[in-house]
Amino acid sequence: MGKRVRAASERPVATATGGARDGGRAHHVGSVPAVPRDPFSCRRAVRFGGAILTAVALSLAWLHAAACARGDEARRTARSEQATEAIVEAGSSLPADDPRRGARIDLVLDVARELGLYYMMCMDTHQDFRERGWQRNPFNARNGGPCQTPGDWFTDETARTLYKKRLRYTVARWGYSPHVLCWEFGNEFEGWADSPDEIKLPWHREMSDYLRAIDPFGHLISTSFWSKTGPEEFWELPSIDIVQTHCYTNDDENVAEPVRRYCLHQWERFAKPHVFGEFGIRSHSTTADKDPEGWAIHNSLWAGLFSFAAGGPMPWWHESYLDKLDLYFHFTSLARFAEDLPLGTARWEPLETTPPEFVDKDREPEVRDAVVPPASTWGKPEHNEFVLRADGTLADDRLPHQLLHGGGHRDLKNPPTFVVDFPQPGKFIIHVGPVSNSGLLRVWVDDEQALERELPCAEGLGKSSVWREQWNLWETTYDEDVAVDVPAGRHRIRVENFGNDWVRVTRYVFTGCKVLDRPNVLVCGMKTEGLAVLWLQNRDSSWYNHAHGNVRRVEPFTLSLTSLPDGPCRIEWWKTWRAAPDRVEPVEVRQGRLTLTIPGVESDVALKIRREP
């Protein structure tokens, strides 16, 4: 998204535990040994000179409201662009920046020290390297800089030399502070215009190695991308310490599931801490009117904590949402649950469980519509065939993309085909959102064309239309369903757009194709020596369903935890909305198995299972 510093706080919205050691030796912030190269190691936190911080945090373009009580100037001026853009051009021919901007970062770090805040210091953002931002960028040759294009910023020798001077200045001025959680080179590097990865990757290698060499305090180093989990070759660089994810779901589905999927993806592939640096249910639309209670915040935070992230996903919309509706209690709740967990000092691994089973064995399976929320990702889809399973999920965790590209981006076309079993005659429904420069949808069922629908774009069409000046075209939002009748049986359904540009599909629906013969719960668990934690979420408990009063309770079910050491244990049952212990239950693990009876789930429940001495 936009320009920001990211803040994690010990009080009241984060958890910190002291006395972290590895082999009896404390680590300074960012020291490489603090990130063990072990698939089951303590990648759950970041070390600060012997202490551990597991971030339950916000992604801010502005300073946290709590800090503003100490200085309104800080709130107004904490943006990274204002604070660090071009102020370190010592010895260059570029114009000197306003020194007050650097002073504002001084103030931010003073407030951070007082309030226990830690900042990811983001140095640049894509908005300054494209369109109007590039026009005023001091590196632009039109403004006296060395670069004819944004891509030159990565390759031009003078630009790279100036950037290294900037890094030296940044470290010299602010490297003293342990409240700099890490240096972040930039916000969402896909946004740098005319800059392929072939030039960005060598730049990241050079600059991360250089920054590592000149920072005597050993701060951690990171970068970020808007393409969810980002390109893996960047995270593999030895001097990039923190892996990130940015995700705006842009759909109406349960956010806990993609959050868990992305967290596990990063955890399984990289022996580095994973920070979920930005999160939201909409990237270019309002949130306060859609989720005023913050169910998406709640679900994303708890899913992240139980999925090996170094803290919960950081929501983006602060002033217009979090602060406006006073939703900080969600962060406090998670911190309260986690404060006695050894998240950064113990080795955690997945908690093995059996599939949940209803207590009522005679219960009839429930038939629902299967809803597939496509991924809001730019680029050519990796897959074009998607098999819908009987429980309504897609095989192999594949997801189609929201954008069905047309003639404007033929190189990005890879239209989806769905393989589906319809238990009875039903409908295949495409929910069409925005359309760029006119679309033409065609649908085939078993190679026979079943639908052709024109989606023209112009003023006065659809629900709304907007003229996109930068691309000289109309974009029309339809927000309507396009449906095709499908007979009973197994079918292949193909969808393709033959229009001028893209069509955004926000969901695919297969009526009557989701058969639930097990409890509809998301099971997230982790374990370490003497302790296991478990989060059980009713998959219907999404922000959208809460907003529309459509959350169906999960009836009582059983679930067995396996591969646990035998002996007596104590279960703490927690209510999660305001994070308070509900009850304590003594239990016994026998033959490595502990069977739990869950008395129904309205939204979600969390458990701590501790081995008794």
N, C-alpha and C positions, 0 to 999 in steps of 0.2 A: 504494500500500500504506500502510504506517504512517508514523510520525514518524521523521524522519531528517535527518542532514546527509550530504552526499555528498562523498566524499573522492577526490581524485586526487593521486598521489604521483610525484615525479620518481625516487625511488629506493626500492624497486626496481621499482615497478609503473607507471611512466609514462615518457614520452619528452619531453625538453625540448631544444630547440635554441636557441642564442642568436643575437644579432645581427640580429633581424628588423627590416626596414626597408621602408617603402613610399615610394618617391620620395626616399630619403635621410633620411626623418624617422621617428624612433622614436615609438611610440604608448604612452600610458599605458593601464593596464588599462581596458578597456571603451570606449575612445574610438571613436566611430562610424566614423572613417576606417579603423579596423582591420578592418572588415567590408565589403569592397568590394562594391558592388552590381553584380556581374558573374556571369553563370551559370557561368563557368568560373574563378572566382577562388579565392583561397586561403581557403576556408571550413573548412579542416581543423583549425584550432587556434584558441586564444584567446591574445591578446597580453597580456604583463605587462611594461609599461614597457620595451619594446624586446626582450623575450625571448618565446619561443613555447612554449606548453604544449599538446601533444596528449595528451589524457587517456586513459590505460588504467587504469580506476578501479573503485571499489566504491561501491555505494549502501548507506549504513550508517545504522542507527539508533544505532549505537555507534561510538566512535572505533576506528580501525584498531588491530589488536593490536600492531603495531610501536610505536605511540605509547604503549601501556600500560606499556611498560618504563620510560617516563619519568614515569608517574603513574597509579595505578589509579583515582584520582578522576575522571580525564578519561574513562576507558573507561565508567564507570558513569553519567556525567552529560552526555554530548554530545548528547542528544536535543534537537531544536529546541524541542519543547514545553516542556521543562524550562528551556531556556536563555533563551527570548525571550517566552514567553507572558505578556502583561500587565505586563512589567517596565518598560514605557516609558509608562505612563499618567500621566506627569508633569502635575500640575495637574488631574487628573480626580478624580471622586468614587469611582472604582473602588479596591478595596483594594490596597495596595502589595504587590508580590510579594517573595519572599525574595531579597535582594541576592546571596546565594550563587550563585544560578542564573546571574546575569550573570558572576560571577567564574569560573564553570566554562567559559564561552565564552572568557574571557580566557586561561585555561589551555590550552584547545584550540588557540587561535591561537599561543600561545607554543610549544607542541609542534610545530605545523605549521611554524613558522619553522625549528625545529631539524632537522626530518625532511624538509623539502621537500614538505609536503602542501598541497593547495589545496582549499577547501571551497565547495560551493554552499550558501549559508546559507538554509535553508528556514524561513520565519517562522511558518507555520501549516499545519495538516493537517485534512483533512475529518473525522477522527474527533472533533475538538473542536467540530464544528458539526452534529452529528446525534446523536440518541438520547441515551445517557448522557453523552457528551462535551458536548453542548449543555446538559444539566442542570447541569453544574458550570462552564460557561464564564463568565468574568467579564463578558462582554458581554450575557449573558442578564439580562433585567429581573428575574427571580426572585432573581438574585444582586446586584442593585443596578445593573446595567448599563442601557444605553439601548435594547436590542433585545428586542422581543416574539418575534421569530422569527429564524432564521439569515439569512433573506433581508433582514431589516432591517439587517444588518451592512453590506450593500452600498449601501443607500439612505438610511439615517438620517443626518442631518447631524451629530449629536453623535458617532455611531460613526465616521463618516469623519474628523471632526476629531481624535478620540482616536487613530485609526490613523495619521494624519499625524504626530502627536506621537511616536508609537512609531517611525515611520520616522526622524524627526529624531534621536531618542535612539540608534537603532541605528547610523546613519551616524556620529554624533558619537563613539560609544564604539568601534566596530569598523571604521569606514571607513578608518582609518589603514593597515590591514593589506593588503598585496598578496596574502596567503594566503586572503582572501575572493575566491574565483573569481568569484562573482556573488551577487546578491540574488535569491532565489526567493520570490515572494509566497506561494505555498501549494502543498501537495501534493494534486494530483488534485481540481480544483475541481468536477468533477461531483458530488462527495460532499457538498457543502454542501446541506443539506436545504432544500426549498422555495425554490430559488434558480435561476431560469432564466437562460439566457445573456443575455437581454435586460437584466438588471440587472448581471450580472457583467462584461459587455464594457465598458460605460461606466466602471465602477469600475476596471477594469484600465487603461483609457486615462488616467483621472484620476491614479491612484496611480503609474503608471509615468512619466508626465510630471513629476509632483511629485518623485518620487525622483530622476529624472535631474537636475532643477534644483537639488536640495539636496546632492547628493553631489559634493564638489569633486574627489574622486579618480576619478570616472567609471567606477565598477564596472559591469560588465554586469548586465543585468536579465533575469529569466526567470520562467516560471510553468509549471504542469504539469497534465496531464489523464490519466485512466486509459483513455480511449478511443483507445488506440494513438497515432496521429499527432496527435490533438487537433483542435479546431475551428480552421479556418484563419484566421478573422477575428481571432483573438487574436494569432496569429503575425504578422499584417500590421500590427499597431500599431507605429508608428515607434519607440517607446521600449522595446519588447520586443526584446532583442538576440539571445537564444539560443532556438532552436526545440528542442522536446523530443519524445521518444517514450517511452511506458511500455508494456511488453508482457509479459504472462504467457501463453504459448502454450496451456497447458492441453490439450495433446494429445501424442501420441507420435511426431510427425513430425520431420523434419529442420529444426532451428531456423534454420539458415543462410539458408533461403529466405525466411521472413517477415522476418528481420532485414534482408536485402538489399532486399526489397521496400519496407519502411518507410523505410529510409535513402534509397533513390533517390527515393521520394515526396517526402520533405522537401527533398532537395537540388535536385530539379527545380523546386520551387515557391517556394523562399525563398532569397534571397541573404543568408543568415545562418548562423552555425555551428549544427550540429545535434548535440545531446547526447542520447544514448540513456540517459535517466536512471534507468530501472528495467527489469530483465529477469529472467525466470525461466521454468521449464517448468511450474510450478504456482503458483497464487496463494493457494490455501487448503489445501495439502497438503504433505507432506514431500518433500524432494529427495534427501537423503543416501542413502536406501535405493534410489532409482530410478537415480541417476547418480553413483555413488561416485567415478568417475574424473574427472568433470568434462568429459565430451565436449560437453555443451551449452554450457558456458562457452567451451571451445576454439573450437567452430564459430561461436558468436555473435561472439566477439572478432575472429576473422579475417575473417568476413563484413562486420562493421562497418568495419574498417580499410580494406577494399578497395571500400567502397561510399560513400565521401565523408562519413562521419560524422566529427565532431571527437573521435575516440576510440572505443573499443569499448563495447558495451552494458554497463551496470553491474549485475552480479548483486545480487539483494536478500538472499538468505538467507546471512548472514554467520556468526553465532555457531553456528548449528545445522548449517552445511554447509561453507562455505569454510574457516573457521578450524578447525573440528572435524576436517576431513579434510586440512588443509594443502594446499590447492589453489592457493596463490599462484603456483606456477611457471607457470601458464597466463598470468598477466599479465606475468611476467618474460620469458617466451618471446616474446610479441608485441612487448614493448618492445625486446628484443634485435634482432629483425628490423627494427624501424622506426627505430632510433636514428640511422641515417645517411641517412634519407629526408627531403627538404625538404617535409614535410607542410604546414607553415604558411607557407612562404615562396615556394612555386612555384604556378603555375597548373596545376591538374590537370583532365583531361577523360577521358571514357570511352575505354578501349582497345578498338578495333574488332577483331573476330576473325571468322573463318569458323566455321561449325558443325563440331564435332569429327567425325572419321571414323575407323572402325576400320582398323587396319593390315591385318587379315585381311578382304579384300573379299568373300570367299565365306561369311562368317559368317552363320548363319541369325538372323533377328530373334528376340528373346526376348519371350515373352508372359508378362505378370504381371497381378495384380489392380491396378486403379486405385483409389487411396485418396485421398479428398478430406477434409482436415482443416478443419472449419468455423472461422470466426473467433469467438473468445470475446468478443463485443461486445454490450453492452446497447443496446437501441433497435430501431427498425424497420429491417429490411434495405432497402438502396437498390435491390437487384435481386431478381427472383424467377425468372429464367430463366438456366440455367447450361449451357453447351455443353461437353461433355467431349471433348477432342481425343484423337487416337490415341496420343499419348505420355503420356496420363494426367493432363495438366494442364487447367485450365479456361480457356476463351477469355477474352480481355480482362482477365485477372488478377482476375476476379470470384471472390468467396468467399461461400458462404452463411453465415449465423450459426449458432452452436451452439444457441441457444435457439429452439425452436418454441413460440411463444406460443399460449395458449388463451384461455378466456373471461376470465381475470383481467386480461389486457392486450390487449383486442381492437384497440386503437389501434396496437399494435406488430406485428400479424399481417401477414405478407407471405410465405406459404408457398412453398418452392422447388419449381421444376420443372427436372428434369435432361433434357437432350437427349443421348442416348447411342447409339453404334453397338456392338452386341454381335456380335463376329465369329462366335461360336457361342453356343448356349444357356448361360445362366449365372444368377447370382443378384445381386440388389440387396440390400445388407446395411446396416442402420442399427444402429450401436452406441449403445445407450441408456445414459446415465449417470444422474445425479440427476434426479428428477421432483418437482415442487412441487405439492402439494395435488391430486394425481391427474391423469393424462393419458389421452388416447384417440387413438392413432395410426391414421391411415388412409393407405393408399398406393394410387395409381391408376397403371396402366400403359396408356398410350394411352386415357385417359378411362374405363377399365374398372377398377372397384375390385378390388384384388388382396389387400388385407389390412386387417383391423381388429384392433387390439390394445389392450385396456384395461391401464392402468398405475396401479393404485390406490396410494394412499399411506396408511400407517398403521403403527402399532407392529408389529414382527415381520415386515414384508413386505420383499421384495427382499434384497439383500446386507446392507443396514443401513438404519435409519430414525432420523431425529432430529426432535424437536419444536422448531420455530422459534417461540419465545415472542413475539418482536417482531411476528410476522405471524399468530400464532395458527393455525398449520397444521403438517402433517407434511411432511417432505421425505424421500423414499425413493430410495436409490441402487440401481439394477438392475444396471449393469455387465454387460450381456448383448447379444447380437446378435438383431435381428429381421430375418428374411430373406424375400424374395419371389423366386419363379422368374420369369426373363425369357427369352423366346425370342430366337433370333438375329435380327439386323436392327436398324434404327434405331427408337428408341422415345422417348417422352416419359413421364417418371416423376415424378409429383407426390406430395409428402408434406405432410400437414397434421395438426395437433393440435387436437382438439375437446374437450380436457379442461378442468379448472377453471383450471389455471395452466400453467406452462411445462414442457417436456420438453427436457433438454439432450442433444444428439447430439454425441458426440465424434469420430465419423468416419462417412463414407459410403463403402461399398466396392462396386465394380463388377467382378465376377470376370471375368478374362480380357480386360479392355478396355484394357490398357496394352501397347502393342506397341513395343518398343525396337529400332529399327534403327540407332541411334547410341549412342555411349558415354553412360552415365548420369552425367554430370558437370555440376556447377555451375561456370560460368566467370565469374570476377570480375576485371576488370582496369582499371587506370588508367594514364595516361601524362602526362608533362610533358616539357619540353625536355631531351633527352639521356637520358631515363630512362623505363622502363615497369616496372610491377609487375603480377604475375599470380598469382591464387590459383585452383587447380583442386581442387574437392572432389568426392569420390565421394558422390553423393546418398544412397547406402545407409549412409554413415558417420554415422548419427544416434545420439544417446545411447541410444535405445530398442533399436536393432539391436545396438549394442555390448553392452548389458546382456544380450541374449538370444542372442549369438553368431551373428548373422544378417547380417553385412556381406559382401556379395559383391564381390570384386575387379573393378575395371574393367580390361579387357584393353587391351593397347597400342593407342594411337590417335595420330592426327596432328591438329594445330590450327595454323592460320595467323594470324599477327598482321598487320594491314594498316594502311595509312596511316602507315607509319614512314619516317623519312628514310633514304636509302640509305647504306651504309657498314658498316664493321666494328663489331661489338658484342661484349660479354662477358656471358654468362648465368651468374648465380649461382643454383644449385638449392639450395633450403633444405628441410630436414626441419622440420616445424612443431611437433611435440609438445613437444620441448625446445628448439626453435629453434636449430638449428646448420646452418651451410653444409655441403652435401653434396659438391658438386663445382662446378667452373668450366669453362665451355665457350665457346670462341671461335666466333663465327658471323658471317655476312654478310647484311645486308639488301639485297635486290635488287628494284628496281621497286616499292619501298614495302612489300614482303612478306617476312615471316620465318616459315618453316614449322618447327614444332617436332614432334618425335616423342617422345611421352610413353610411357615403358616400363611402363605399367600403374599404377594408383593403388589402394592399399589404403584409405587414408583421405583424405589431401589432401597437396598439395605447393605450395610458393610459389616464385616466381621473381622475380629482379631482372634486367632487361635494360638494361645501360648501354652507351651509345655510346662507342666508343673515341675518344680525341683524334685 
